[in-house]
Amino acid sequence: MKVVGRDRLEAFWSRHAAAKGALETWFDEAKKATWAKPQDIKDRYRSASFLADNRVIFNIRGNRYRLVVKVRYRNGIVLIEWVGTHAQYDKQRF
């Protein structure tokens, strides 16, 4: 997959250093993945949640952090939309 928005991850982990390793691992795995449908994601990330408009929520580092992406399955693109702490996520509307 082509993952767009690494700068959002970097900005986040510059403020939350504990998230860096887990986010880097997710990013590397996503780049190597070939997700053609939501089930492909669910097979690897059992705790992933799916929203309308092909958005996916990933629990990062034992659910301390949340990552929201939009997946364009046909084009092989993953757009990082939002990353934050679980507490910040609870205040968001997606």
All heavy atoms as an XYZ file, in Angstrom:
791
protein
N       0.842     -1.165      0.000
C       0.000      0.000      0.000
C       0.893      1.236      0.000
O       1.993      1.216      0.562
C      -0.890      0.028      1.245
C      -1.755     -1.206      1.460
S      -2.990     -1.544      0.204
C      -4.191     -0.283      0.487
N       0.391      2.277     -0.585
C       1.066      3.558     -0.494
C       0.442      4.300      0.692
O      -0.757      4.573      0.691
C       0.897      4.370     -1.771
C       1.575      5.707     -1.678
C       1.449      6.494     -2.947
C       2.176      7.815     -2.737
N       2.189      8.626     -3.916
N       1.253      4.590      1.696
C       0.748      5.233      2.909
C       1.102      6.712      2.851
O       2.274      7.074      2.750
C       1.328      4.581      4.175
C       0.724      5.216      5.416
C       1.089      3.074      4.164
N       0.084      7.556      2.914
C       0.241      9.002      2.813
C      -0.021      9.620      4.193
O      -1.030      9.310      4.827
C      -0.750      9.589      1.779
C      -0.613     11.096      1.696
C      -0.557      8.927      0.430
N       0.891     10.461      4.626
C       0.682     11.184      5.885
C       1.637     10.810      6.995
O       1.335     11.029      8.165
N       2.781     10.260      6.641
C       3.761      9.892      7.673
C       4.107     11.095      8.548
O       4.396     10.946      9.730
C       5.014      9.306      7.045
C       6.032      8.865      8.085
C       7.287      8.265      7.462
N       8.323      8.081      8.449
C       8.563      6.956      9.077
N       7.827      5.884      8.831
N       9.539      6.860      9.962
N       4.062     12.287      7.982
C       4.385     13.488      8.754
C       3.459     13.643      9.961
O       3.880     14.132     11.011
C       4.346     14.732      7.877
C       3.015     14.931      7.163
O       2.385     13.926      6.766
O       2.604     16.087      6.994
N       2.214     13.203      9.846
C       1.298     13.252     10.994
C       1.763     12.315     12.099
O       1.671     12.640     13.279
C      -0.119     12.884     10.570
C      -0.751     13.945      9.720
C      -2.147     13.576      9.343
N      -2.653     14.609      8.440
C      -3.907     14.914      8.310
N      -4.815     14.265      9.013
N      -4.287     15.857      7.483
N       2.241     11.146     11.700
C       2.767     10.211     12.694
C       3.997     10.787     13.382
O       4.129     10.737     14.605
C       3.113      8.868     12.052
C       1.974      8.093     11.398
C       2.498      6.778     10.846
C       0.832      7.870     12.360
N       4.902     11.346     12.580
C       6.134     11.910     13.134
C       5.847     13.065     14.083
O       6.468     13.182     15.146
C       7.062     12.350     12.004
C       7.611     11.182     11.216
C       8.356     11.595      9.966
O       8.372     12.803      9.612
O       8.936     10.706      9.314
N       4.905     13.912     13.723
C       4.535     15.034     14.597
C       3.963     14.506     15.908
O       4.251     15.050     16.985
C       3.528     15.940     13.901
N       3.180     13.444     15.829
C       2.587     12.885     17.036
C       3.641     12.256     17.930
O       3.688     12.513     19.125
C       1.499     11.864     16.685
C       0.838     11.299     17.893
C      -0.114     12.033     18.588
C       1.162     10.034     18.358
C      -0.721     11.530     19.722
C       0.555      9.516     19.486
C      -0.385     10.263     20.172
N       4.515     11.429     17.348
C       5.480     10.757     18.212
C       6.574     11.696     18.709
O       7.260     11.388     19.666
C       6.021      9.466     17.621
C       7.017      9.536     16.507
C       8.177     10.247     16.464
C       6.978      8.803     15.280
N       8.840     10.019     15.295
C       8.138      9.131     14.550
C       6.082      7.886     14.735
C       8.423      8.599     13.308
C       6.382      7.357     13.497
C       7.524      7.711     12.787
N       6.690     12.870     18.123
C       7.628     13.850     18.684
C       7.102     14.378     20.024
O       7.882     14.797     20.871
C       7.876     15.005     17.713
O       6.749     15.847     17.631
N       5.787     14.321     20.212
C       5.167     14.723     21.485
C       4.884     13.540     22.398
O       4.737     13.704     23.603
C       3.850     15.465     21.215
C       4.019     16.767     20.459
C       2.706     17.524     20.269
N       1.564     16.720     19.862
C       1.229     16.422     18.603
N       1.976     16.867     17.605
N       0.160     15.711     18.335
N       4.773     12.349     21.825
C       4.465     11.124     22.566
C       5.477     10.046     22.159
O       5.156      9.154     21.372
C       3.039     10.651     22.256
C       1.988     11.647     22.597
N       1.426     11.733     23.846
C       1.412     12.617     21.855
C       0.535     12.708     23.862
N       0.515     13.266     22.652
N       6.663     10.139     22.713
C       7.767      9.262     22.310
C       7.439      7.780     22.495
O       7.928      6.937     21.735
C       9.028      9.624     23.078
N       6.609      7.455     23.460
C       6.274      6.050     23.711
C       5.518      5.426     22.539
O       5.490      4.205     22.398
C       5.451      5.936     24.991
N       4.925      6.239     21.698
C       4.153      5.733     20.558
C       5.021      5.462     19.332
O       4.581      4.776     18.402
C       3.065      6.725     20.181
N       6.235      5.968     19.321
C       7.057      5.928     18.106
C       7.264      4.522     17.561
O       7.013      4.270     16.382
C       8.405      6.602     18.355
C       9.259      6.635     17.106
C      10.569      7.351     17.319
C      11.357      7.359     16.017
N      12.637      8.049     16.155
N       7.717      3.610     18.369
C       8.015      2.260     17.882
C       6.797      1.568     17.298
O       6.867      0.963     16.222
N       5.685      1.660     17.991
C       4.463      1.003     17.522
C       3.947      1.637     16.230
O       3.496      0.932     15.323
C       3.393      1.056     18.610
N       4.022      2.955     16.135
C       3.572      3.622     14.908
C       4.499      3.324     13.733
O       4.032      3.137     12.606
C       3.447      5.128     15.135
C       2.266      5.551     16.009
C       2.374      7.029     16.373
C       0.941      5.264     15.311
N       5.792      3.273     13.993
C       6.728      2.916     12.919
C       6.462      1.492     12.437
O       6.495      1.229     11.235
C       8.171      3.052     13.389
C       8.650      4.475     13.470
C      10.099      4.570     13.900
O      10.519      3.843     14.814
O      10.818      5.389     13.304
N       6.207      0.594     13.377
C       5.907     -0.790     12.999
C       4.640     -0.857     12.167
O       4.603     -1.516     11.117
C       5.763     -1.673     14.258
O       7.014     -1.667     14.959
C       5.370     -3.094     13.905
N       3.589     -0.160     12.607
C       2.343     -0.141     11.826
C       2.606      0.399     10.424
O       2.144     -0.163      9.429
C       1.264      0.703     12.520
C       0.024      0.765     11.686
C      -1.020     -0.102     11.714
C      -0.254      1.694     10.633
N      -1.938      0.245     10.751
C      -1.493      1.345     10.070
C       0.425      2.797     10.115
C      -2.069      2.056      9.024
C      -0.148      3.504      9.064
C      -1.380      3.123      8.535
N       3.336      1.504     10.326
C       3.610      2.137      9.036
C       4.345      1.165      8.111
O       3.970      1.009      6.936
C       4.441      3.414      9.242
C       4.660      4.192      7.991
C       3.732      5.115      7.549
C       5.811      4.008      7.241
C       3.934      5.833      6.381
C       6.033      4.722      6.069
C       5.084      5.638      5.639
N       5.378      0.509      8.627
C       6.138     -0.435      7.806
C       5.277     -1.608      7.341
O       5.373     -2.033      6.188
C       7.360     -0.947      8.573
C       8.426      0.121      8.770
O       8.408      1.146      8.046
O       9.269     -0.043      9.673
N       4.437     -2.113      8.232
C       3.553     -3.215      7.853
C       2.526     -2.768      6.812
O       2.245     -3.508      5.866
C       2.832     -3.771      9.079
C       3.737     -4.558      9.991
C       3.016     -5.098     11.218
O       1.779     -4.936     11.327
O       3.700     -5.672     12.071
N       1.977     -1.588      6.987
C       0.986     -1.083      6.036
C       1.609     -0.881      4.654
O       0.972     -1.169      3.639
C       0.368      0.215      6.548
N       2.833     -0.391      4.605
C       3.512     -0.197      3.312
C       3.686     -1.517      2.571
O       3.594     -1.556      1.347
C       4.895      0.431      3.520
C       4.896      1.903      3.695
C       6.266      2.536      3.602
C       7.404      1.656      4.024
N       8.702      2.329      4.041
N       3.940     -2.575      3.296
C       4.187     -3.877      2.674
C       2.902     -4.639      2.367
O       2.920     -5.617      1.631
C       5.071     -4.721      3.586
C       6.460     -4.148      3.761
C       7.241     -4.931      4.794
C       8.581     -4.262      5.051
N       9.271     -4.854      6.201
N       1.800     -4.188      2.931
C       0.525     -4.900      2.800
C      -0.105     -4.688      1.437
O       0.213     -3.733      0.720
C      -0.434     -4.414      3.886
N      -1.011     -5.578      1.104
C      -1.863     -5.431     -0.081
C      -3.289     -5.698      0.370
O      -3.774     -6.830      0.305
C      -1.464     -6.405     -1.210
O      -1.315     -7.715     -0.656
C      -0.170     -5.980     -1.874
N      -3.927     -4.650      0.867
C      -5.297     -4.754      1.360
C      -6.264     -4.514      0.212
O      -6.338     -3.429     -0.337
C      -5.546     -3.746      2.469
C      -4.700     -3.938      3.686
C      -4.230     -5.117      4.177
C      -4.220     -2.930      4.570
N      -3.496     -4.903      5.310
C      -3.472     -3.576      5.586
C      -4.358     -1.544      4.623
C      -2.866     -2.869      6.620
C      -3.758     -0.855      5.655
C      -3.017     -1.514      6.640
N      -7.014     -5.528     -0.146
C      -7.997     -5.415     -1.221
C      -9.414     -5.248     -0.685
O     -10.311     -4.843     -1.417
C      -7.924     -6.639     -2.121
N      -9.592     -5.564      0.597
C     -10.918     -5.490      1.223
C     -10.728     -5.386      2.738
O      -9.650     -5.718      3.257
C     -11.760     -6.702      0.850
C     -11.144     -8.026      1.261
C     -11.873     -9.185      0.625
C     -11.259    -10.522      0.962
N      -9.877    -10.702      0.591
N     -11.751     -4.939      3.454
C     -11.626     -4.792      4.907
C     -11.187     -6.074      5.622
O     -10.434     -6.014      6.597
C     -13.024     -4.360      5.343
C     -13.562     -3.640      4.147
C     -13.024     -4.397      2.971
N     -11.626     -7.212      5.148
C     -11.259     -8.465      5.811
C      -9.743     -8.683      5.814
O      -9.195     -9.289      6.738
C     -11.968     -9.660      5.170
C     -11.775    -10.957      5.935
C     -12.328    -10.910      7.345
O     -13.457    -10.459      7.550
N     -11.563    -11.357      8.317
N      -9.056     -8.180      4.804
C      -7.594     -8.297      4.761
C      -6.964     -7.588      5.959
O      -5.985     -8.054      6.532
C      -7.030     -7.716      3.463
C      -7.480     -8.490      2.240
O      -7.849     -9.677      2.371
O      -7.472     -7.888      1.143
N      -7.528     -6.454      6.325
C      -7.040     -5.703      7.483
C      -7.409     -6.456      8.759
O      -6.570     -6.635      9.653
C      -7.615     -4.275      7.504
C      -7.117     -3.495      6.287
C      -7.264     -3.567      8.814
C      -7.783     -2.151      6.092
N      -8.644     -6.910      8.847
C      -9.130     -7.602     10.045
C      -8.349     -8.881     10.309
O      -8.128     -9.252     11.456
C     -10.622     -7.909      9.883
C     -11.319     -8.230     11.157
C     -11.393     -7.019     12.056
C     -12.344     -7.264     13.208
N     -12.343     -6.174     14.162
N      -7.901     -9.549      9.254
C      -7.113    -10.773      9.413
C      -5.799    -10.496     10.139
O      -5.310    -11.346     10.880
C      -6.827    -11.411      8.055
C      -8.060    -12.035      7.422
O      -9.074    -12.232      8.138
O      -8.007    -12.311      6.204
N      -5.226     -9.333      9.932
C      -3.953     -8.980     10.574
C      -4.158     -8.201     11.869
O      -3.427     -8.379     12.833
C      -3.096     -8.160      9.588
C      -1.857     -7.524     10.171
C      -0.894     -8.572     10.729
N       0.248     -7.945     11.364
C       0.343     -7.692     12.679
N      -0.646     -8.005     13.492
N       1.416     -7.123     13.173
N      -5.139     -7.312     11.887
C      -5.397     -6.446     13.040
C      -6.797     -6.753     13.565
O      -7.771     -6.112     13.175
C      -5.282     -4.967     12.645
C      -3.918     -4.592     12.145
C      -3.638     -4.554     10.784
C      -2.900     -4.279     13.031
C      -2.372     -4.216     10.320
C      -1.630     -3.944     12.578
C      -1.378     -3.913     11.228
O      -0.127     -3.585     10.763
N      -6.892     -7.720     14.440
C      -8.202     -8.179     14.924
C      -8.995     -7.097     15.634
O     -10.209     -7.118     15.636
C      -8.009     -9.380     15.835
C      -7.404    -10.557     15.061
C      -7.404    -11.768     15.870
N      -8.822    -12.088     16.151
C      -9.215    -13.203     16.689
N      -8.345    -14.104     17.016
N     -10.492    -13.422     16.921
N      -8.301     -6.138     16.260
C      -9.007     -5.092     17.004
C      -9.369     -3.885     16.139
O      -9.944     -2.923     16.637
C      -8.167     -4.632     18.197
O      -6.973     -4.020     17.741
N      -9.034     -3.930     14.859
C      -9.369     -2.809     13.973
C     -10.886     -2.651     13.893
O     -11.634     -3.628     13.882
C      -8.799     -3.037     12.578
N     -11.309     -1.388     13.847
C     -12.733     -1.075     13.712
C     -12.949     -0.352     12.395
O     -12.083      0.403     11.948
C     -13.198     -0.178     14.861
O     -12.996     -0.819     16.099
N     -14.115     -0.555     11.808
C     -14.404      0.003     10.499
C     -15.562      0.980     10.583
O     -16.567      0.698     11.226
C     -14.698     -1.120      9.511
C     -13.529     -2.050      9.346
C     -13.348     -3.116     10.206
C     -12.588     -1.812      8.367
C     -12.255     -3.955     10.079
C     -11.486     -2.648      8.229
C     -11.312     -3.722      9.092
N     -15.379      2.119      9.940
C     -16.393      3.164      9.880
C     -16.847      3.329      8.436
O     -16.262      2.746      7.520
C     -15.811      4.494     10.377
C     -15.256      4.526     11.795
C     -14.616      5.878     12.072
C     -16.349      4.231     12.797
N     -17.832      4.165      8.245
C     -18.301      4.472      6.892
C     -17.174      5.127      6.094
O     -16.203      5.639      6.668
C     -19.498      5.412      6.975
N     -17.325      5.121      4.807
C     -16.392      5.790      3.898
C     -14.985      5.195      3.948
O     -13.993      5.898      3.812
C     -16.375      7.293      4.181
C     -15.898      8.101      2.984
O     -16.044      7.608      1.841
O     -15.383      9.212      3.188
N     -14.904      3.877      4.179
C     -13.638      3.141      4.176
C     -12.617      3.656      5.189
O     -11.412      3.606      4.947
C     -13.027      3.109      2.771
C     -13.831      2.238      1.839
O     -14.355      1.203      2.241
N     -13.962      2.661      0.599
N     -13.093      4.143      6.310
C     -12.201      4.540      7.390
C     -11.979      3.353      8.324
O     -12.878      2.562      8.570
C     -12.783      5.691      8.186
C     -12.739      6.973      7.443
C     -13.211      8.069      8.330
N     -12.956      9.354      7.739
C     -13.690     10.412      7.981
N     -14.701     10.343      8.823
N     -13.405     11.550      7.415
N     -10.750      3.285      8.830
C     -10.370      2.205      9.731
C      -9.709      2.822     10.957
O      -8.896      3.743     10.841
C      -9.387      1.216      9.053
C      -9.070      0.052      9.975
C      -9.928      0.728      7.723
N     -10.061      2.291     12.121
C      -9.450      2.730     13.374
C      -8.570      1.599     13.880
O      -9.030      0.466     14.053
C     -10.519      3.063     14.427
C     -11.450      4.137     13.892
C      -9.862      3.494     15.740
C     -12.694      4.306     14.711
N      -7.303      1.923     14.115
C      -6.351      0.965     14.656
C      -6.039      1.328     16.100
O      -5.834      2.497     16.422
C      -5.042      0.998     13.858
C      -5.184      0.499     12.447
C      -5.423      1.383     11.408
C      -5.058     -0.849     12.151
C      -5.549      0.941     10.102
C      -5.176     -1.305     10.850
C      -5.422     -0.409      9.828
N      -6.004      0.305     16.942
C      -5.540      0.478     18.310
C      -4.028      0.307     18.298
O      -3.520     -0.698     17.811
C      -6.165     -0.563     19.234
C      -7.659     -0.418     19.313
O      -8.176      0.691     19.341
N      -8.362     -1.533     19.343
N      -3.335      1.285     18.825
C      -1.877      1.281     18.800
C      -1.350      1.177     20.228
O      -1.831      1.868     21.126
C      -1.327      2.574     18.137
C      -1.901      2.760     16.721
C       0.187      2.613     18.147
C      -1.476      1.711     15.713
N      -0.375      0.322     20.385
C       0.311      0.123     21.666
C      -0.656     -0.184     22.806
O      -0.767      0.571     23.765
C       1.200      1.304     21.997
C       2.215      0.937     23.059
C       3.351      1.915     23.128
N       4.238      1.445     24.167
C       4.385      2.035     25.342
N       3.747      3.148     25.612
N       5.199      1.527     26.232
N      -1.334     -1.289     22.656
C      -2.241     -1.733     23.705
C      -3.416     -0.801     23.931
O      -3.886     -0.656     25.048
N      -3.848     -0.139     22.881
C      -5.005      0.757     22.900
C      -4.726      2.070     23.635
O      -5.644      2.810     23.954
C      -6.226      0.047     23.495
C      -7.527      0.603     22.990
O      -7.566      1.270     21.964
N      -8.586      0.353     23.701
N      -3.471      2.387     23.858
C      -3.137      3.691     24.450
C      -3.327      4.805     23.430
O      -3.599      5.942     23.794
C      -1.688      3.699     24.931
C      -1.454      2.826     26.123
C      -0.032      2.921     26.598
N       0.140      1.949     27.667
C       1.240      1.281     27.879
N       2.288      1.470     27.110
N       1.313      0.421     28.865
N      -3.146      4.448     22.170
C      -3.249      5.419     21.087
C      -4.214      4.883     20.042
O      -4.418      3.682     19.930
C      -1.873      5.667     20.463
C      -0.838      6.030     21.487
C       0.103      5.106     21.910
C      -0.810      7.299     22.049
C       1.045      5.428     22.875
C       0.121      7.635     23.015
C       1.050      6.692     23.425
O       1.957      7.010     24.382
N      -4.753      5.794     19.248
C      -5.651      5.424     18.159
C      -5.174      6.073     16.876
O      -4.704      7.209     16.876
C      -7.075      5.901     18.445
C      -7.754      5.227     19.617
C      -8.295      3.873     19.176
N      -8.939      3.151     20.248
C     -10.244      3.061     20.432
N     -11.071      3.683     19.619
N     -10.737      2.356     21.408
N      -5.317      5.344     15.807
C      -4.926      5.806     14.476
C      -6.128      5.638     13.561
O      -6.703      4.544     13.477
C      -3.749      4.969     13.972
C      -3.285      5.187     12.555
C      -2.751      6.601     12.361
C      -2.211      4.161     12.195
N      -6.508      6.710     12.887
C      -7.642      6.672     11.958
C      -7.113      6.909     10.556
O      -6.418      7.911     10.303
C      -8.700      7.743     12.318
C      -9.859      7.687     11.337
C      -9.185      7.557     13.757
N      -7.428      5.993      9.671
C      -6.983      6.099      8.276
C      -8.162      5.910      7.345
O      -9.192      5.356      7.725
C      -5.880      5.055      7.940
C      -4.696      5.176      8.885
C      -6.428      3.642      7.947
N      -7.984      6.369      6.131
C      -8.953      6.113      5.068
C      -8.241      5.233      4.048
O      -7.123      5.536      3.625
C      -9.415      7.409      4.418
C     -10.486      7.184      3.389
C     -11.117      8.480      2.968
C     -12.284      8.189      2.048
N     -13.043      9.401      1.782
N      -8.882      4.154      3.667
C      -8.262      3.198      2.742
C      -8.974      3.256      1.400
O     -10.199      3.161      1.329
C      -8.328      1.759      3.302
C      -7.646      0.788      2.350
C      -7.685      1.684      4.687
N      -8.190      3.424      0.373
C      -8.703      3.345     -1.000
C      -8.200      2.010     -1.567
O      -7.089      1.930     -2.100
C      -8.210      4.530     -1.815
C      -8.778      5.830     -1.279
C      -8.631      6.944     -2.262
N      -9.361      8.103     -1.765
C      -8.815      9.282     -1.546
N      -7.540      9.482     -1.801
N      -9.555     10.271     -1.093
N      -9.021      1.012     -1.389
C      -8.605     -0.348     -1.720
C      -8.224     -0.509     -3.188
O      -7.208     -1.125     -3.497
C      -9.724     -1.344     -1.355
C     -10.008     -1.383      0.126
C     -11.077     -0.676      0.673
C      -9.206     -2.114      0.992
C     -11.352     -0.714      2.035
C      -9.461     -2.156      2.350
C     -10.528     -1.454      2.862
O     -10.789     -1.480      4.207
N      -9.019      0.044     -4.078
C      -8.735     -0.105     -5.521
C      -7.404      0.512     -5.917
O      -6.703      0.000     -6.786
C      -9.834      0.548     -6.352
C     -11.062     -0.261     -6.464
C     -12.006      0.391     -7.428
N     -13.142     -0.473     -7.671
C     -14.170     -0.126     -8.379
N     -14.226      1.074     -8.932
N     -15.161     -0.973     -8.560
N      -7.071      1.644     -5.313
C      -5.839      2.359     -5.676
C      -4.643      1.941     -4.845
O      -3.527      2.363     -5.123
C      -6.044      3.864     -5.527
C      -7.160      4.388     -6.395
O      -7.674      3.675     -7.243
N      -7.549      5.620     -6.194
N      -4.881      1.187     -3.778
C      -3.781      0.776     -2.910
C      -3.214      1.924     -2.096
O      -2.010      1.991     -1.882
N      -4.096      2.819     -1.648
C      -3.649      3.999     -0.903
C      -4.261      3.995      0.495
O      -5.451      3.718      0.660
C      -4.046      5.293     -1.636
C      -3.342      5.368     -2.991
C      -3.715      6.526     -0.788
C      -3.824      6.501     -3.873
N      -3.432      4.328      1.472
C      -3.882      4.512      2.844
C      -3.550      5.952      3.222
O      -2.388      6.360      3.169
C      -3.174      3.542      3.816
C      -3.583      3.821      5.251
C      -3.470      2.104      3.433
N      -4.557      6.711      3.601
C      -4.379      8.106      3.991
C      -4.522      8.216      5.499
O      -5.581      7.893      6.052
C      -5.413      8.990      3.302
C      -5.433     10.461      3.708
C      -4.114     11.137      3.372
C      -6.586     11.175      3.043
N      -3.476      8.647      6.166
C      -3.532      8.835      7.611
C      -4.309     10.118      7.875
O      -3.888     11.200      7.469
C      -2.118      8.903      8.208
C      -1.412      7.559      7.988
C      -2.179      9.268      9.698
C       0.057      7.564      8.304
N      -5.440      9.976      8.556
C      -6.292     11.130      8.825
C      -6.072     11.715     10.212
O      -6.138     12.924     10.390
C      -7.769     10.749      8.670
C      -8.156     10.480      7.251
C      -9.655     10.359      7.083
O     -10.384     10.096      8.060
O     -10.104     10.534      5.939
N      -5.837     10.846     11.203
C      -5.749     11.336     12.579
C      -5.005     10.324     13.428
O      -5.129      9.112     13.231
C      -7.162     11.534     13.126
C      -7.222     12.156     14.480
C      -7.244     13.482     14.766
C      -7.275     11.472     15.734
N      -7.304     13.663     16.127
C      -7.331     12.440     16.738
C      -7.287     10.130     16.104
C      -7.380     12.117     18.090
C      -7.341      9.811     17.435
C      -7.388     10.802     18.413
N      -4.232     10.823     14.379
C      -3.583      9.973     15.376
C      -3.619     10.722     16.701
O      -3.457     11.935     16.749
C      -2.141      9.589     14.959
C      -1.252     10.802     14.799
C      -1.538      8.596     15.929
N      -3.889      9.989     17.763
C      -3.958     10.632     19.070
C      -4.041      9.618     20.186
O      -4.023      8.403     19.955
N      -4.129     10.123     21.395
C      -4.283      9.246     22.549
C      -5.708      8.719     22.579
O      -6.599      9.267     21.926
C      -3.994      9.988     23.863
O      -4.995     10.993     24.046
C      -2.608     10.617     23.862
N      -5.910      7.702     23.360
C      -7.260      7.149     23.484
C      -8.198      8.212     24.060
O      -9.336      8.355     23.606
C      -7.245      5.910     24.371
C      -8.505      5.123     24.301
N      -8.518      3.779     24.144
C      -9.803      5.487     24.359
C      -9.770      3.344     24.107
N     -10.569      4.371     24.243
N      -7.735      8.971     25.039
C      -8.569     10.026     25.635
C      -8.933     11.090     24.599
O     -10.078     11.562     24.560
C      -7.852     10.663     26.815
N      -7.990     11.473     23.746
C      -8.282     12.440     22.693
C      -9.286     11.862     21.699
O     -10.170     12.566     21.220
C      -6.995     12.825     21.957
C      -6.041     13.640     22.776
C      -4.680     13.780     22.095
O      -4.225     12.885     21.390
N      -4.032     14.914     22.333
N      -9.139     10.589     21.395
C     -10.045      9.927     20.456
C     -11.486      9.978     20.959
O     -12.413     10.207     20.189
C      -9.613      8.473     20.247
C     -10.599      7.667     19.457
C     -10.620      7.732     18.067
C     -11.539      6.861     20.099
C     -11.550      7.016     17.337
C     -12.468      6.138     19.368
C     -12.466      6.218     18.002
O     -13.387      5.502     17.276
N     -11.650      9.767     22.257
C     -13.005      9.770     22.832
C     -13.722     11.098     22.641
O     -14.944     11.156     22.682
C     -12.957      9.415     24.315
C     -12.641      7.936     24.532
O     -12.823      7.125     23.584
O     -12.210      7.588     25.656
N     -12.975     12.177     22.399
C     -13.562     13.496     22.205
C     -13.815     13.834     20.734
O     -14.386     14.859     20.422
C     -12.648     14.570     22.822
C     -12.498     14.409     24.317
C     -11.494     15.404     24.865
C     -11.273     15.155     26.343
N     -10.211     16.002     26.884
N     -13.375     12.955     19.849
C     -13.505     13.191     18.409
C     -14.823     12.632     17.890
O     -15.429     11.753     18.501
C     -12.367     12.512     17.653
C     -10.994     13.001     17.996
C     -10.768     14.416     17.561
O     -11.077     14.787     16.434
N     -10.214     15.227     18.447
N     -15.212     13.106     16.717
C     -16.351     12.549     15.992
C     -15.879     12.200     14.588
O     -15.419     13.057     13.856
C     -17.485     13.563     15.911
C     -18.103     13.849     17.238
C     -19.292     14.777     17.061
N     -19.829     15.118     18.364
C     -20.956     14.619     18.835
N     -21.661     13.787     18.110
N     -21.390     14.977     20.023
N     -16.009     10.935     14.252
C     -15.569     10.484     12.937
C     -16.740      9.984     12.140
O     -17.589      9.342     12.436
C     -14.509      9.408     13.057
C     -13.208      9.907     13.607
C     -12.883      9.724     14.934
C     -12.337     10.615     12.806
C     -11.703     10.189     15.458
C     -11.141     11.106     13.319
C     -10.821     10.879     14.646
